[in-house]
Amino acid sequence: MNMDYDVIVIGSGIAGTLAAINAAKTKKVAVVRKGYGATALSSGAFDIAGRSGKRGRPFKGFTNLTEAIGNILENEQYHPYSILSMVFSGDRFSEFSSMIKTIGDQFFSDLASAGVRYEGSWVNNIIIPNQHGTFKVTSFCQSSMTSGNLTKLMGRSVLFLGFEKTAIHNKTRASFLSDILTNYGLVSFKDIIYTNLDFNSHGIKCNQHNFISLAGMMDNPEHAKKILSIIKQTLNGMEYDHAFLPPIMGISRYSDVSKMFGDYFGERVSEFLAPPSSAPGLRLQYALDKLLVQRGVKIIDGQVSSENSSDIIKTISISRKDGSSVSLSADSFVLATGKFISNGIVNNKVWHEAVFGLPVFIGTHAVKDSFPMNYLTDDPFDEQVLFSIGVKVDDSLRPVDADGRVVYKNLYAAGSVLSGYNYIYDKTGMGTAMVTGAKAGIFSAG
Ligand SMILES: Cc1cc2nc3c(=O)[nH]c(=O)nc-3n(C[C@H](O)[C@H](O)[C@H](O)COP(=O)(O)OP(=O)(O)OC[C@H]3O[C@@H](n4cnc5c(N)ncnc54)[C@H](O)[C@@H]3O)c2cc1C
């Protein structure tokens, strides 16, 4: 039978994009997506690994990245990192670390060519403040943020530029950040100060409390120049070593806008992280879309469903927004549909995977019941195991059933649709999506 594509990838977040661009090195590939998912909503920072010690409390984070990967391979047998490392016969830790680094370095170089440069380290995690007046330990983030790595600001005067009513911008939050960093023994500042930005009184009509719409305004070169000049005026004469700005340095013109700031302020000004929806997540997603186009991957908009009765998938159905539908065939498929936010994993009477109806697991436990509270506790500092629910896979990333049998011979799964890890607790969100996506693309291309 003549197939429409060699490989069809379902989903275009980090996992789907990595799968598609890797498969597209040798195959004809399409990505089908019903929209944007967690990747576009995320902070845009890449957590590769960041927890030390065994599961349970007290939570020990902030470790160096290599130690945290070693911890996962040693203690987390169902984590996708551990599953992918099973194929190595020698030193699993060295071989897996080298594999994820090779995939990551290539991917960050691809992202830079698509206009979003990432910086960070494969050895030590970095610490970036966020809008809530707390901080995030992560491994790589967009280049307009890295000079704000708090571990480098010991003993310095730190200034937060914000807007009245946004969380970081008040005395309590600013001192809260300072206190928790000191209490964790991470960083002590000489001073922590804050000041107001006010664009409206300078004739720029905008919603100052909505960082993403401000970032969108910066995509207009005239607005960007004006906003930069207001920031210069605000900072003029102020005493500080490093100033933090909300993430407003553009979305689709991020590369130009961040360069404009860098040319003027050097490393003295950086962006802090913001919760969803944040400009950095969208910048990342737009760069992924660019990469797909650059690599000749066809992007098809629509929601995928499948009614398959054999152990090989031949076709999928795609429903479009205009009500029409189409069937497409391929030799192999990659499922990269995400978890709850993207509806990759759903709960209607029972928990299951949404496109192929695959069973879902927490560890070895096949989850059949539907009550979410069975997998959540009311202590926010506990690990919430619901977040590790997902599809279980073999070491070629093919979904398996409760007896460990491969369900479909030509289906591979990647990213947050997988079980065995909890991105919040393990701090491996983007790292897992990236490495499983790349490997699923390679496996699907044969
Ligand atoms: C709010 C939030 C903040 C986060 N912050 C961080 C962070 O700071 N650092 C970090 O490392 N991780 C973070 N994470 C985790 C990280 O974002 C995810 O692990 C990662 O983005 C998952 O990527 P993915 O490609 O697996 O899924 P997604 O990005 O969710 O992509 C799923 C794709 O599948 C598509 N899809 C789903 N069902 C169908 C269907 N039936 N038909 C067609 N298409 C379909 C969706 O439209 C979407 O394109 C965060 C997650 C969330 C939710």
The ligand as an SDF file (V2000), in Angstrom:
LIG
                    3D

 53 58  0  0  0  0  0  0  0  0999 V2000
    2.0280   25.4090   33.1490 C   0  0  0  0  0  0  0  0  0  0  0  0
    3.2330   24.5480   32.9200 C   0  0  0  0  0  0  0  0  0  0  0  0
    4.4990   25.0620   33.1620 C   0  0  0  0  0  0  0  0  0  0  0  0
    5.6210   24.2560   32.9370 C   0  0  0  0  0  0  0  0  0  0  0  0
    6.8570   24.7930   33.1700 N   0  0  0  0  0  0  0  0  0  0  0  0
    7.9510   24.0270   32.9060 C   0  0  0  0  0  0  0  0  0  0  0  0
    9.2570   24.5500   33.0660 C   0  0  0  0  0  0  0  0  0  0  0  0
    9.4310   25.6860   33.4700 O   0  0  0  0  0  0  0  0  0  0  0  0
   10.3140   23.7550   32.7610 N   0  0  0  0  0  0  0  0  0  0  0  0
   10.1600   22.4610   32.3070 C   0  0  0  0  0  0  0  0  0  0  0  0
   11.1670   21.7860   32.0380 O   0  0  0  0  0  0  0  0  0  0  0  0
    8.9440   21.9400   32.1620 N   0  0  0  0  0  0  0  0  0  0  0  0
    7.8420   22.6890   32.4340 C   0  0  0  0  0  0  0  0  0  0  0  0
    6.5970   22.1580   32.2610 N   0  0  0  0  0  0  0  0  0  0  0  0
    6.5060   20.8050   31.7090 C   0  0  0  0  0  0  0  0  0  0  0  0
    6.7520   20.8800   30.1980 C   0  0  0  0  0  0  0  0  0  0  0  0
    6.1800   22.0480   29.6810 O   0  0  0  0  0  0  0  0  0  0  0  0
    6.1280   19.6860   29.5300 C   0  0  0  0  0  0  0  0  0  0  0  0
    6.6650   18.5220   30.1190 O   0  0  0  0  0  0  0  0  0  0  0  0
    6.4460   19.6400   28.0170 C   0  0  0  0  0  0  0  0  0  0  0  0
    6.1740   20.9000   27.4260 O   0  0  0  0  0  0  0  0  0  0  0  0
    5.5970   18.5730   27.4020 C   0  0  0  0  0  0  0  0  0  0  0  0
    5.7730   18.6110   26.0190 O   0  0  0  0  0  0  0  0  0  0  0  0
    4.9540   17.6170   25.1030 P   0  0  0  0  0  0  0  0  0  0  0  0
    5.4470   17.8450   23.7270 O   0  0  0  0  0  0  0  0  0  0  0  0
    5.0040   16.2630   25.6690 O   0  0  0  0  0  0  0  0  0  0  0  0
    3.4070   18.0620   25.2430 O   0  0  0  0  0  0  0  0  0  0  0  0
    2.6290   19.4090   24.8250 P   0  0  0  0  0  0  0  0  0  0  0  0
    3.5340   20.5660   24.7160 O   0  0  0  0  0  0  0  0  0  0  0  0
    1.4760   19.4890   25.7660 O   0  0  0  0  0  0  0  0  0  0  0  0
    2.1140   19.1040   23.3560 O   0  0  0  0  0  0  0  0  0  0  0  0
    1.0470   18.2260   23.0920 C   0  0  0  0  0  0  0  0  0  0  0  0
    0.6160   18.4340   21.6540 C   0  0  0  0  0  0  0  0  0  0  0  0
   -0.3130   17.4100   21.3130 O   0  0  0  0  0  0  0  0  0  0  0  0
   -1.4290   17.9880   20.6490 C   0  0  0  0  0  0  0  0  0  0  0  0
   -2.5760   17.0680   20.7890 N   0  0  0  0  0  0  0  0  0  0  0  0
   -3.0900   16.5110   21.9090 C   0  0  0  0  0  0  0  0  0  0  0  0
   -4.1200   15.6770   21.5890 N   0  0  0  0  0  0  0  0  0  0  0  0
   -4.2380   15.7180   20.2450 C   0  0  0  0  0  0  0  0  0  0  0  0
   -5.1050   15.0820   19.3290 C   0  0  0  0  0  0  0  0  0  0  0  0
   -6.0670   14.2150   19.7030 N   0  0  0  0  0  0  0  0  0  0  0  0
   -4.9700   15.3650   18.0100 N   0  0  0  0  0  0  0  0  0  0  0  0
   -4.0090   16.2270   17.5690 C   0  0  0  0  0  0  0  0  0  0  0  0
   -3.1470   16.8510   18.4070 N   0  0  0  0  0  0  0  0  0  0  0  0
   -3.2650   16.5970   19.7170 C   0  0  0  0  0  0  0  0  0  0  0  0
   -1.5650   19.3260   21.3300 C   0  0  0  0  0  0  0  0  0  0  0  0
   -2.3830   20.2010   20.5970 O   0  0  0  0  0  0  0  0  0  0  0  0
   -0.0880   19.7460   21.3890 C   0  0  0  0  0  0  0  0  0  0  0  0
    0.3330   20.2340   20.1260 O   0  0  0  0  0  0  0  0  0  0  0  0
    5.4610   22.9360   32.4830 C   0  0  0  0  0  0  0  0  0  0  0  0
    4.1830   22.4220   32.2420 C   0  0  0  0  0  0  0  0  0  0  0  0
    3.0830   23.2150   32.4540 C   0  0  0  0  0  0  0  0  0  0  0  0
    1.7200   22.6330   32.2040 C   0  0  0  0  0  0  0  0  0  0  0  0
  1  2  1  0
  2  3  1  0
  2 52  2  0
  3  4  2  0
  4  5  1  0
  4 50  1  0
  5  6  2  0
  6  7  1  0
  6 13  1  0
  7  8  2  0
  7  9  1  0
  9 10  1  0
 10 11  2  0
 10 12  1  0
 12 13  2  0
 13 14  1  0
 14 15  1  0
 14 50  1  0
 15 16  1  0
 16 17  1  0
 16 18  1  0
 18 19  1  0
 18 20  1  0
 20 21  1  0
 20 22  1  0
 22 23  1  0
 23 24  1  0
 24 25  2  0
 24 26  1  0
 24 27  1  0
 27 28  1  0
 28 29  2  0
 28 30  1  0
 28 31  1  0
 31 32  1  0
 32 33  1  0
 33 34  1  0
 33 48  1  0
 34 35  1  0
 35 36  1  0
 35 46  1  0
 36 37  1  0
 36 45  1  0
 37 38  2  0
 38 39  1  0
 39 40  1  0
 39 45  2  0
 40 41  1  0
 40 42  2  0
 42 43  1  0
 43 44  2  0
 44 45  1  0
 46 47  1  0
 46 48  1  0
 48 49  1  0
 50 51  2  0
 51 52  1  0
 52 53  1  0
M  END
$$$$
